[in-house]
């Protein structure tokens, strides 16, 4: 065989990739010998197209009188060939047991002179020299195709777990010496770093992250300047979304997320088990799903949380023989008043907004939820009052003198760099709600009126007595007469008493 110049050989080699599958590239050689590269696990087509003019007949006359026999010579052309697939004159097909049912030819293509052999999926042991013999009557035409297989493997085998060391290996059936291996992730060359360590025909990823998932391509360069490449779609089993804390107001419900990055069925696994627990101790919940690979979401629902529920929780999901876990922090927002129960009017009140498991960059904002939204003047006055007594970053709200306009719902909102995190409400009740400032003034007026009324009544009584005394006759002359009459009678009685005593003595 006359050697083909290197430039023409490289130019005629075609390697095409689609969604992780390598489509065959063909290098034309003498005696109709070609070379096709395919990745193990993908499909390959070994081309064989014959010109009907060389067979001196039209294709319309061929279908009933044409047969095709595909044979494999093995690792080299010197080995004894064995039958891969045979299609007889009658259309009867015979397939070698080791490659059944992975090989086929298309009936519709045979009518157009296309006798190509399709292998799906390709295995590493399929590499070798293949030959097709197309017979028409006594005439025989042949095609020779060499199949090269490139293999990309991962260790440990799928599924690949987040943060567990991973080794990507790339090799081919090419016989020349390997000179260089390059790796590309999503089209970008991967440099050597503390995370990625290129080896001879391999790449070590020390701590795979979810961002490392996607398309990986290995490129092999050999001593004869043959360049071969293949792609691999890497799937990493982990959790969706960031591991940020979950914020909830005291008394409200909370859902702790636990969502896998892929459905277990993507790894051929049908048994999944999820288990929740608190890191501080204490078993919470077991969730087992048997023979169900359609679910990847396993949240923990807490109907009403309090400060005692705050802390770290762990979600452990067993997928097949591997278990992955994620820690979720629950932060609870509460409001604590300085005065418990109803508040007396005029009292000084502090409302303290507390957040468990603070990260240091949270800020707080207080708001009085006005029950009458149309009262814009009152809302503006309340807003101005708040600006006087608190700042947005201060969790404590101070009301120096509680008044009736402070009655109602107060809301404390917690904000972070990502926006509003949670909000908690406090209902402020004030004692003596029926008595307000205007009734206090009216009470003073009533007291003054009563005093005036009593004074007027007393004056009237005095005047009435005076008028009554003036209307009576004088009593003093009558008294003098009575005294004048009474005194002589008394003297007369005394004289008579003396006379009786003298007569008795005689």
Order of alpha helices (4+ residues) and beta strands (2+ residues): alpha-beta-beta-beta-beta-beta-beta-beta-beta-alpha-beta-beta-beta-beta-beta-beta-beta-beta-beta-beta-beta-beta-beta-beta-beta-beta-beta-beta-beta-beta-beta-alpha-beta-beta-beta-alpha-alpha
